[in-house]
Amino acid sequence: MTHRIVERVTNDTVHLPSQDAAVEHCWSPETEAYVLANSKQVSVEEMADILCRTVKAVKNKAFLMGCSIQSKGKMPKLRWTPDDLKYLKSSWGHVDTVLIAEHLSRTVAAVSRKAFKTGCRVQSNISEQL
């Protein structure tokens, strides 16, 4: 349920309601707790529907509260751990990129980009070495 300030227009003059009459749609402690508790499991679009807010309002509130929230369909950004990098470097050139991506739960593009940035190079004549 959202409250909106309605203005009256009479003879090209805008009459705004008094400040006392304005009703704010404040964030209750319960809705703030919901945002914090569900920011990783529920998409921003779903949360906006549940809380009867706009997507922009939910994103702004999450930002102000210091938590991140994902849009529907987007994969969360994963940090590369030292173990991930060790596996990538030891597998690169010996294991198919698709299999590396599946093992690391990443896209093929992300794996290829990280391999390039970390200096992994495709070895020539890989088939001869196997």
BAFI-3210 file (N, C-alpha, C; in Angstrom, 3 decimals, decimal comma, padded with zeros to 6 digits):
// residues 130
n [1|2|3|4|5|6|7|8|9|10|11|12|13|14|15|16|17|18|19|20|21|22|23|24|25|26|27|28|29|30|31|32|33|34|35|36|37|38|39|40|41|42|43|44|45|46|47|48|49|50|51|52|53|54|55|56|57|58|59|60|61|62|63|64|65|66|67|68|69|70|71|72|73|74|75|76|77|78|79|80|81|82|83|84|85|86|87|88|89|90|91|92|93|94|95|96|97|98|99|100|101|102|103|104|105|106|107|108|109|110|111|112|113|114|115|116|117|118|119|120|121|122|123|124|125|126|127|128|129|130]
n.u [000,848|000,811|001,256|000,339|001,076|-001,320|-001,879|-003,647|-004,919|-005,795|-006,985|-004,442|-002,820|-000,922|-001,815|-000,485|-000,808|-000,772|002,176|001,641|-000,390|000,794|001,601|003,993|005,567|006,997|009,838|009,405|010,710|010,332|010,118|012,642|014,180|013,321|014,396|017,155|017,360|016,607|018,031|019,905|018,542|016,162|015,059|015,433|013,224|011,167|011,156|010,366|007,730|006,623|006,937|005,472|006,689|008,705|011,124|013,392|013,210|013,596|016,174|017,629|017,164|018,349|020,996|021,521|021,390|023,574|023,678|023,800|021,754|020,258|019,277|016,639|017,613|020,292|023,583|025,190|028,176|031,101|033,852|037,221|038,811|041,894|042,150|040,501|041,959|044,322|043,387|042,501|044,935|046,399|044,851|044,484|044,903|045,082|042,658|039,357|037,855|035,140|034,644|036,270|034,949|032,471|033,314|034,187|031,886|031,249|030,956|031,975|033,103|033,912|035,871|037,729|038,447|039,619|041,740|043,279|043,892|045,459|047,673|047,691|048,340|047,393|048,807|050,792|050,226|048,770|047,334|049,309|050,795|049,122]
n.v [-001,168|002,038|005,488|008,529|011,922|014,159|016,672|019,702|021,410|024,574|027,006|027,413|027,426|025,743|023,820|022,541|019,976|020,588|020,260|018,676|017,072|015,376|012,043|009,777|006,915|005,055|003,016|000,253|-001,299|-004,036|-004,418|-003,577|-005,536|-007,736|-007,160|-007,302|-009,994|-011,433|-010,642|-012,096|-014,307|-013,612|-012,020|-008,574|-007,659|-009,431|-008,913|-006,239|-006,509|-008,020|-006,270|-004,132|-001,971|000,115|-001,124|000,440|001,764|-000,357|-001,192|001,134|001,256|-001,135|-000,572|001,628|000,307|-001,239|-003,720|-006,025|-006,658|-008,829|-008,668|-010,259|-013,133|-012,434|-013,529|-013,817|-012,016|-013,804|-014,187|-014,859|-017,435|-018,404|-021,190|-021,614|-020,241|-021,729|-024,220|-023,440|-022,611|-024,993|-026,664|-025,454|-025,667|-028,385|-029,436|-029,298|-026,143|-025,805|-027,825|-026,957|-024,571|-025,590|-027,049|-024,965|-023,552|-021,396|-019,171|-019,985|-017,828|-016,230|-017,847|-018,048|-015,344|-014,832|-016,605|-015,506|-013,014|-013,811|-014,783|-017,314|-019,292|-020,762|-023,774|-024,721|-027,487|-029,191|-031,557|-033,355|-033,578|-034,916]
n.w [000,000|-001,009|-000,323|-001,690|-002,388|-003,233|-005,546|-006,091|-008,858|-009,735|-011,794|-013,064|-010,820|-008,456|-005,744|-002,969|-000,513|003,034|005,111|007,294|006,379|004,625|004,064|004,881|003,480|005,393|006,211|008,085|011,092|010,780|007,980|007,212|008,481|007,037|004,498|005,061|005,909|003,668|001,439|-000,023|-000,956|-002,272|-005,205|-006,266|-007,650|-006,870|-004,136|-004,124|-005,030|-002,919|-000,750|-001,578|-002,885|-005,046|-007,400|-007,477|-004,994|-003,202|-003,931|-003,261|-000,478|000,377|-000,322|001,390|003,781|003,659|002,407|-000,327|-003,172|-005,497|-008,932|-010,746|-012,492|-012,727|-012,101|-008,984|-008,168|-007,915|-005,833|-006,622|-005,149|-003,488|-003,836|-006,073|-008,043|-008,013|-008,931|-011,480|-012,715|-012,633|-014,184|-016,629|-020,062|-019,988|-019,271|-020,500|-021,090|-020,576|-018,709|-016,622|-015,988|-015,131|-012,883|-011,241|-010,924|-012,626|-015,467|-018,828|-020,123|-017,937|-016,792|-018,891|-019,164|-016,644|-016,744|-018,790|-017,619|-015,473|-016,632|-017,746|-020,495|-023,554|-024,369|-027,102|-029,291|-027,535|-027,755|-028,487|-026,163|-024,459]
ca.u [000,000|001,619|000,530|000,836|000,620|-002,115|-001,915|-004,828|-004,594|-006,937|-006,643|-002,988|-002,137|-000,770|-002,021|000,029|-001,334|000,146|003,161|001,006|-001,267|001,601|001,805|005,157|005,559|008,261|010,290|009,269|011,797|010,044|010,468|014,106|014,680|013,034|015,384|018,433|017,307|016,310|018,722|020,666|017,678|015,027|015,478|014,934|011,880|010,249|011,078|009,560|006,327|006,219|006,901|004,676|007,615|009,303|012,428|014,375|013,139|014,205|017,620|018,176|017,134|019,379|022,286|021,676|021,565|024,868|023,599|023,593|020,575|020,412|018,145|016,253|018,360|021,717|024,372|025,983|029,608|031,856|035,268|038,132|039,571|043,202|041,951|039,981|043,073|045,243|042,764|042,520|046,290|046,855|044,005|044,473|045,705|044,978|041,247|038,476|037,394|033,761|034,737|036,818|033,862|031,507|033,937|034,278|030,546|031,392|030,730|033,188|033,693|034,588|037,082|038,682|038,920|040,521|042,957|044,061|044,393|046,468|048,831|047,589|048,333|047,143|050,047|050,675|050,311|048,242|046,944|050,517|051,263|048,222]
ca.v [000,000|003,250|006,733|009,540|013,290|014,595|018,119|020,253|022,483|025,459|028,225|027,450|027,535|024,430|023,830|021,330|019,800|021,050|019,256|017,770|016,161|014,434|010,770|009,102|005,461|004,784|001,635|-000,216|-002,211|-005,367|-004,468|-003,507|-006,856|-008,613|-006,871|-007,864|-011,452|-012,080|-009,983|-013,075|-015,362|-013,087|-010,984|-007,241|-007,534|-010,162|-008,196|-005,039|-006,945|-008,446|-005,112|-003,065|-000,871|000,069|-001,780|001,471|002,008|-001,501|-001,118|002,237|000,894|-002,147|000,132|002,404|-000,636|-001,890|-005,075|-006,047|-007,421|-009,217|-008,634|-011,576|-013,598|-012,134|-014,361|-012,996|-012,012|-014,688|-013,847|-015,954|-017,832|-018,963|-022,553|-021,496|-019,859|-022,871|-025,199|-022,888|-022,646|-026,381|-027,331|-024,728|-026,310|-029,839|-029,764|-028,469|-024,932|-026,040|-028,622|-026,072|-023,661|-026,355|-027,364|-023,732|-022,925|-020,114|-019,241|-020,207|-016,502|-015,791|-018,663|-017,634|-013,991|-014,920|-017,291|-014,525|-011,989|-014,372|-015,196|-018,670|-019,265|-022,063|-024,356|-025,276|-028,939|-029,809|-032,941|-034,192|-033,787|-035,834]
ca.w [000,000|-001,078|-000,136|-002,605|-002,139|-004,375|-005,660|-006,734|-009,789|-009,943|-012,525|-013,255|-009,543|-007,837|-004,301|-002,346|000,835|004,078|005,483|008,238|005,658|003,849|004,739|004,339|003,500|006,080|006,324|009,460|011,478|010,238|006,556|007,137|008,855|005,898|003,455|005,499|006,005|002,392|000,327|-000,815|-001,482|-003,024|-006,157|-005,951|-008,221|-006,000|-002,873|-004,365|-005,060|-001,572|000,149|-002,215|-003,143|-006,376|-007,444|-007,132|-003,550|-002,518|-004,180|-002,467|000,940|000,587|-000,382|002,616|004,892|003,485|001,865|-001,773|-003,560|-006,890|-009,842|-011,240|-013,650|-012,651|-011,206|-008,071|-008,443|-007,042|-005,690|-006,924|-003,965|-003,847|-004,328|-007,437|-008,917|-008,089|-009,825|-012,830|-013,256|-012,825|-015,182|-017,903|-021,103|-019,860|-019,078|-021,321|-020,408|-020,105|-017,484|-015,582|-015,609|-014,337|-011,594|-010,449|-010,910|-013,301|-016,907|-019,629|-020,355|-016,710|-016,646|-019,932|-018,830|-015,498|-017,198|-019,535|-016,688|-014,572|-017,402|-018,299|-021,942|-024,166|-024,858|-028,444|-029,387|-026,324|-028,060|-028,514|-024,803|-023,779]
c.u [000,891|000,722|001,136|000,274|-000,098|-002,145|-003,167|-004,391|-005,864|-006,454|-005,129|-002,208|-002,090|-000,909|-001,538|-000,591|-000,308|001,072|002,559|000,159|-000,491|001,844|002,986|004,967|006,898|008,575|010,189|010,461|011,587|010,428|011,979|014,725|014,451|014,064|016,732|018,438|017,190|017,074|019,488|019,763|016,594|015,518|014,840|013,514|010,839|010,062|010,229|008,074|005,828|006,033|006,059|005,507|008,074|010,652|013,509|014,394|013,815|015,713|018,267|018,223|018,208|020,770|022,537|021,911|022,870|024,801|023,359|022,411|020,657|019,122|017,858|017,091|019,848|022,402|025,138|027,462|030,309|033,301|036,096|038,952|040,945|043,081|041,418|041,114|044,072|044,690|042,809|043,912|046,784|046,072|044,101|045,414|045,633|043,521|040,423|037,934|035,982|033,779|035,302|035,718|032,828|032,052|033,954|032,937|030,603|031,082|032,062|033,886|034,466|035,895|038,138|039,281|039,925|041,827|043,866|044,689|045,492|047,670|048,808|047,518|048,093|048,447|049,819|050,864|049,862|047,911|048,161|051,013|050,380|048,484]
c.v [001,228|004,453|007,776|010,900|013,752|016,114|018,535|021,389|023,282|026,714|028,424|027,654|026,147|024,594|022,496|021,188|020,276|019,911|018,241|016,724|015,124|013,173|010,081|007,596|005,048|003,298|001,241|-001,099|-003,622|-005,471|-004,367|-004,859|-007,851|-008,414|-007,494|-009,384|-012,125|-011,510|-010,963|-014,104|-014,858|-011,985|-009,654|-007,052|-008,237|-009,432|-006,938|-005,394|-007,296|-007,250|-003,953|-001,791|-000,940|-000,636|-000,786|001,729|000,878|-001,486|-000,034|001,877|-000,136|-001,510|000,899|001,517|-001,421|-003,324|-005,000|-006,944|-007,661|-009,037|-010,044|-011,926|-013,309|-013,098|-013,448|-013,087|-012,894|-014,229|-015,081|-016,250|-018,333|-020,398|-022,556|-021,187|-021,001|-023,927|-024,717|-023,023|-024,071|-027,091|-026,706|-025,383|-027,819|-030,298|-028,796|-027,302|-025,098|-026,820|-027,801|-025,148|-024,375|-026,660|-026,140|-023,010|-021,506|-020,282|-019,484|-018,876|-016,016|-016,553|-018,233|-016,267|-014,042|-015,608|-016,320|-013,504|-012,514|-014,935|-016,623|-018,565|-020,677|-022,562|-024,891|-026,778|-029,642|-031,282|-033,872|-034,508|-034,785|-037,206]
c.w [000,000|-000,911|-001,058|-002,205|-003,390|-004,385|-006,419|-007,637|-010,036|-010,627|-012,619|-011,953|-008,919|-006,332|-003,743|-000,960|001,861|004,466|006,454|007,523|004,853|004,666|004,079|004,408|004,079|006,075|007,796|009,813|010,915|008,763|006,365|007,470|007,724|004,784|003,827|005,454|004,638|001,201|-000,559|-001,489|-002,424|-003,955|-005,785|-006,492|-007,351|-004,667|-003,009|-004,389|-003,665|-000,647|-000,390|-002,372|-004,585|-006,277|-007,019|-005,623|-002,772|-002,708|-003,324|-000,987|001,243|000,590|000,908|003,834|004,769|002,999|000,365|-002,072|-005,058|-007,679|-010,325|-012,460|-013,602|-011,699|-010,256|-008,421|-007,416|-006,999|-006,013|-005,672|-004,410|-004,386|-005,762|-008,413|-009,089|-009,039|-011,273|-013,461|-013,509|-013,919|-016,563|-018,906|-021,070|-019,787|-019,914|-020,489|-019,858|-018,794|-016,318|-015,069|-014,748|-012,949|-010,664|-010,317|-011,472|-014,779|-017,610|-019,877|-019,133|-016,517|-017,660|-019,620|-017,679|-015,891|-017,938|-018,587|-015,775|-015,315|-017,903|-019,810|-022,453|-024,736|-026,263|-028,384|-028,109|-026,577|-028,094|-027,116|-024,059|-024,299]
res [m|t|h|r|i|v|e|r|v|t|n|d|t|v|h|l|p|s|q|d|a|a|v|e|h|c|w|s|p|e|t|e|a|y|v|l|a|n|s|k|q|v|s|v|e|e|m|a|d|i|l|c|r|t|v|k|a|v|k|n|k|a|f|l|m|g|c|s|i|q|s|k|g|k|m|p|k|l|r|w|t|p|d|d|l|k|y|l|k|s|s|w|g|h|v|d|t|v|l|i|a|e|h|l|s|r|t|v|a|a|v|s|r|k|a|f|k|t|g|c|r|v|q|s|n|i|s|e|q|l]
***
